[in-house]
Amino acid sequence: MKKYLVTGGAGFIGSAVAAKLLNQGNEVVIIDNLSTGYLQNIPDGATFIEGNCEDEHIVNKLNKQTFNAIYHIAGQSSGEISYDNPVLDMQANVQSTLVLLKYAVETGCKTFIYASSMSVYGDAQKLPVCETDTTIPKSFYAVGKLASEHYLRIYQSFGIKTIALRLFNVYGVGQNLKNLRQGMASIYLAQALQTNRILVKGSTDRFRDFVYITDVVNSFLTSAQSNIPSGVYNVCYGDKTHVGQILELISNQLSTMTEISIIDSTPGDQFGIYGDPTLFEKTFGFKNEISFQNGMIKMIAWAKNNI
Ligand SMILES: NC(=O)c1ccc[n+]([C@@H]2O[C@H](COP(=O)([O-])OP(=O)(O)OC[C@H]3O[C@@H](n4cnc5c(N)ncnc54)[C@H](O)[C@@H]3O)[C@@H](O)[C@H]2O)c1
């Protein structure tokens, strides 16, 4: 039986990764401070430690056990919220990475997988963006993600395989519909279901690359395989979806005339980005398979009963 540490296992992505690892018969330990995650998201069978990943006294509760891999998925997950308290953002997103990398070295863990973000690119010079393109982060959140990627790179010299998955817009069943400051598709959907009115922060011409949660979970699990080398990988579908298309899809699926209001964009927001999945597909040996249209249909059906 293999043993994994999953940080952020009470959140959207971390809980789905932990659940799949457990389903495959592995042992899973979760650290989460429940800031945006929920106890009920923690899958049955996982061992749970409540607290901040950046606090060494919390990490010490792991009692020096060695994991087959550490999935560092916990973090302050919103670019917008990073402006409320940049120091807190840095602690949750950067200091946590360093504390856990140090733990990996001390305990002989050889594989470290990190939830990075497409936000590291900032305003892309060319589209679709690929991993070798310039990174000029625009938000405190994005700076933290890029800093963590560099710490991962440096820790490779300690004999650890490190993988940073640059997640594009992750969405799907299980996403937090109460958090109206993180997750473009989930925010619009929650607003439409709750008030029949969607508040769009910025232009409806903005665009993103949406990748469905089950594809993201497969990417995390495959990362730990020995044939996947250290590196930075785009986890995207490779397609652009405009805000206007999301609104139309939601309205059509809900069969309602949702009122749309447009206000100023949030600080640090990228106007439009989508990714090149070539490196990912070549290395991981599969394509992310769920299209935005199909993924949203699943998510909307689930959200109607879970709001
Ligand atoms: N959802 C996306 O579209 C997306 C895109 C790019 C990157 N990411 C990254 O993926 C990760 C997971 O995102 P998510 O969508 O599941 O968000 P989420 O908010 O649902 O999950 C984050 C989890 O981490 C926990 N957490 C936050 N700070 C912590 C800390 N300091 N110590 C311990 N636990 C802490 C929260 O309680 C929560 O359970 C985040 O690091 C996020 O930045 C997400």
The ligand as an ORCA input file, in Angstrom:
! r2SCAN-3c Opt
* xyz 0 1
  N      -9.659     25.962     -9.120
  C      -8.869     26.458    -10.058
  O      -9.330     26.845    -11.147
  C      -7.387     26.560     -9.847
  C      -6.593     27.047    -10.890
  C      -5.220     27.171    -10.694
  C      -4.665     26.769     -9.485
  N      -5.456     26.305     -8.492
  C      -4.827     25.927     -7.227
  O      -5.272     24.633     -6.852
  C      -5.338     24.546     -5.443
  C      -6.706     24.046     -5.021
  O      -7.697     24.946     -5.484
  P      -9.244     24.664     -5.276
  O      -9.947     25.173     -6.463
  O      -9.465     23.283     -4.824
  O      -9.558     25.683     -4.097
  P     -10.188     25.439     -2.662
  O     -10.236     26.779     -2.035
  O     -11.436     24.644     -2.773
  O      -9.107     24.520     -1.949
  C      -8.018     25.018     -1.231
  C      -7.939     24.233      0.066
  O      -6.752     24.602      0.779
  C      -7.084     24.888      2.127
  N      -6.077     25.851      2.588
  C      -5.927     27.134      2.176
  N      -4.845     27.679      2.755
  C      -4.299     26.708      3.521
  C      -3.168     26.653      4.370
  N      -2.366     27.706      4.524
  N      -2.897     25.502      5.023
  C      -3.723     24.424      4.905
  N      -4.811     24.425      4.119
  C      -5.090     25.549      3.437
  C      -8.510     25.410      2.083
  O      -9.192     25.273      3.319
  C      -9.114     24.532      0.995
  O      -9.634     23.327      1.528
  C      -5.003     25.930     -4.900
  O      -3.637     25.949     -4.523
  C      -5.228     26.829     -6.087
  O      -4.433     27.986     -6.041
  C      -6.801     26.187     -8.628
*
